[in-house]
Amino acid sequence: MKVSLAGLELTNPVIAASGTFGYGIEFEEILSLERIGGFVTKGISLEPMAGNSAPRIVQTAAGMLNAIGLQNVGVEEFISRKLPPLRRYPTCQVIVNVFGATVNEYIAVIERLNQAEGIAAYELNVSCPNVHAGGMAFGSDPGELECLVHSAKSAAARPLIVKLSPNVTSIAQMAKIAAGEGADAVSLTNTFLAMSIDAETHRPRLANVTGGLSGPAIKPIALRMVYETARAVTIPVLGMGGIVTPEDAVEFLLAGATAVQVGTASFADPRAVERLARGLEAWCRGHGVERVSSLTGALQAPRD
């Protein structure tokens, strides 16, 4: 079940996605952190952020909308309070999601994290649709993305994963830009910009008006984007978007993903990441797959 990702060795290819797993340590009494490949923290900014006003989460058909707004404790408190307990789980790779409103803020967070122990890699958040500065503003502009990834890679002392926005014309082209500026891997997709309206009150259901759509509803689109991206770049791809079952994870691997991230499923089942890791192993055993890594990019051409 081991896979290699951007120089990291994962015990299995199932990772908890950013924004759905807190800072990781909150889940230590809920599931076995040693039994998942790793997790990505909430987005960490230079200073603490309170996030958006409530309501911030709305259920939708086959998914959910969120407009949390990257609420987090800030890099200093993360390093001093959240990170140290995670060292009890050395086999669980800790990937820190990094966010800033400006390039300089991104770099300042990375430089501070470089001094901390127990971090495996950084995930550069250029795709959050729920903030008014940074986030998707970088991920949807080729020039801005190029500048940010170049600067972040120059500053990073650890592997750099770039989390791409699906809210673009060509996600494969954005992946090429990230790879060209030195990204060690890309992760996709983040949530799709969407909204929900209450017909009775005539008001948007989210205080932020719009939010990010995630869950099974986006899986077919996310799967297509992973497939296109994996064919466009040579660096590893982490696939995500509506993964609920082991078969979902297999589909993303076949499309070209080296590993997968599980997000919205954790809201319905806090043990979803561990359950899927076990389920994927059972699926491989039942289908005679000796190495899970052999599934990556193994999609066969359609029959005539």
N, C-alpha and C positions, 0 to 999 in steps of 0.2 A: 504493500500500500504506500510505500515511500515514493515521494516525487521530489525532484530538484527544481527550485524556482529562484531564478536570479541569484544564484549562489547560496541559497538557503536549502536545507534539507527538511522537508516536512514529513511527519510520521504518516500522514495521509493527506489527500488533496482537498479536504473540507475545512474551510475557514469561516469564522463568524464575521459578518460584514460590519463596517463602521456605522455607528448611529443606532445599532440594534443590540449591542452587547455591552453597553456602558464602557467602563474602563477595564473590563475583563474580570477583575477581582470580585465584583458583585455576584458572579456566577459560580464561584468556587464551591458553594454549598448546594448548588442546583444540579451541576453536572461535573464530570471528570475532565478537567482542562487538559490532562495528559492524553486524552483519547481523541482530541481534535487536532488538526494540523496547526492551528493557530487562530488568532483573532486580530481584527483591526479595531483600534480604539475609536471613541468619539473624536470628532475633529478637534484638534488642540490648537488654540490661538495664543498669541503673545500675552494678552491680558484676558482675564475671565470675561465670559459673555453670558448675558441673561437669556438670550434667545428671543423669540417672538412672543407676542401676547397670545393668550388662550382665546378660543379653542385652537389647538395646534395639530390635532389628529382627527381624521374623519374616515369612517369605514366606507368602502365602495364595493361595487360588484366585483368579486374575485380579486380584491386588493384593498389598499388603503392610501389615503393622502396624508402627507405630513408636512408641516411647516414649522418644525422645531426652531430652526434658525441657528443651528450650531451652538447651542447652549453648552458651555464647558467651564472647567475650573481654572483654565489658563495653564501655561507650560510650567510655571514654577511649582504650583501645588500638585500638578500631575507628577512631576519628578520627585517631590518630597514625600507625597502621601500615597499616590495611586500605584506608582511603579515598584517600589521596594517589595511589597508582598508577592508580586508576580514572580519573583525570582525563585519561589518555592516550586515552580513548574517549568524546569529548564527545557523540557521537550516541546512545550507549547510556544510557538513563535509569536512574539509580540510585535505587531506592526503598528506604528503610530501614524494616524491620519493627521496631516498638517494643513492648517488653513491660515490665510492672512488676507487683509483687505488690500494690501499692496505687495509688490515684490519684496521690498525690504522687510515687511513683517513676516512673510514666509521664510526668508533667509534667517531672520533673527530667531525664529522658533527652531529651525533646523540646527543652527549653531549651538543653541542651548541644549538641545537633545543630544547633540554629538558628545557632550560631556557626561551623559548619563549612562548607567550600565543596565543591561537587561533588555535592550531593544534590538530587534533583528533587522528591521527595515523601516522606511518611511513610505507612506502613501500620500502623494501630493493631491489634495482635493481641489480640482479645477472645475468642479461640476455641480456643486450644490445650487439648486434653483431657489433656495429659500432665504437668501441674504441679499442686501442691497449693494454690497461692494465685495469684490473678490469673487470666489467661487466660479459660477458659470460665466462671469464676465471674462475670465481667462480662458476657460475651456471652449468657448464659442468663437474666439477670435484667433486665427492662425498666428498672427504676429505676436500677440500677447502671450499665447501658449509657448511659442518658440523662445521668447525672452525669459519667461518664468522657468521653464524646464532647464534651460541652459544655466541660469543662475543657481537654481536649486541643486543641480547635479554637481556644479563646481563647489558648492558648500557642503554637500552631504558626505558624511564619513561612512555611510551605510548604503545598501542598495536602495534605489529610488524607483518606486512604482507610481505611475501617473494614472489617477482615476478619471476617466474620460466622461464627458457629457454626451448623452444621446440626443440632446437638443441642438443638433448641428445638421448641415446638409450631408456631409460625408464623414462618418466617424473613422473610417479607414484612413482618410487623409490626415485627420488629427493625430491618429496613432503613428503615422509615418513621421509627422513633425516631432512628436515626443521621442520616438526612437532615434531620429536624426540628431537630437540634442542630448543624447546619452541616457535616456530612460532605460532602466534595467528590465522593466516589465510594464504592462498597462493593465488596468482593471476596468471592466465595463459590464453592464451599464449602471450608471447612477439613475436616479428617478427621472421620470418624464414630467415636464411642466404641465400641470393640469389644474382643474378647479371643480368645485361642487357648489350647487346653489339650492337653497331651501325654497321650494315653490310656495310654501305657505307664508313665509315671512318676507319673501322677495330679497333675501340677503345671502351673501356667500357664507358657506358653512365654516370656512376658515377665517380667522381674524386677519390673516395675511392676504386674504382673497384667493391667491393661488398657492399651490404646494406641489410636492413631488409625488407622483403616482408610482406605487410599487406593488409587488405581489404577483400572483399567477396571471393576472390580466396582461402584464407586459412581457411574459416569457417568450412568446413567438417572435416578438420584435427584437428582444435582447439576444435571442439565439441567433437570429439572422445577422445582427451586428457583430457578435463574437466570431461568427463564421467569416464575414467579410474582413474583419480586422486580422484574424489569424492568417489569412491568405495574403495580407498586405505587408506584414512585418515579420521579422525573424526572432524578435524578443518574445518571451513568454506572455501569454494572455491569461488573466484571471476572469472567469465568466461569472455573471450573476444576473438575477432578474427572475423572480418567481419560482425559485427552486424549493420544492416541497417534498418530493419523493426521491429515492435513489435513482430512479429512471430519469428524472429531470437532470440530475447531476451528470449521468452518463451522456445525455444528449449534448450538454455543454462541452464535455470532454471530446466527444466525437466531432463537434463543430470546430475544435482546435484549441480549447482551453487546457492549460496545464493543471490548473486548480480551479476550484469554484468557491464563491462566497455565498453564504446563506444569511438573509436579512429578515424580511417580513415574517417568515415562518416562525421566528423566535418570539414574536408577539403572541401568536396563538399557542405555541408550545415552547416554553423556555429551554427545553432539552432538545430542541430540534436539531441543532448542529451536531451534537453527539449521536443522536438517533440516525441522522443521515450518514455520518461517518461509519457507523456500524452497518447500516443498511447497504451502503456502497460496497463494503467489504463482502457482505453476504451475496450481493448481486454478482460480484466478480467470481466468487467461489462457485456459485450456481451456474455460471456461464463459461466456466473453464478459462477465465482470464487470470493468468499467472502474475502479471504486472499491470497495475492500474495505469501506469504511464503509457502502456501500449494502446490505450484507447484514444489518446490525444491525437486529434486530426485524422482518425481512422474512418471517417465518413466515406461510404462507398458511393460511386456515381449511380444515378438513377437508372433503372432498367429501361431499355428501348421499348 
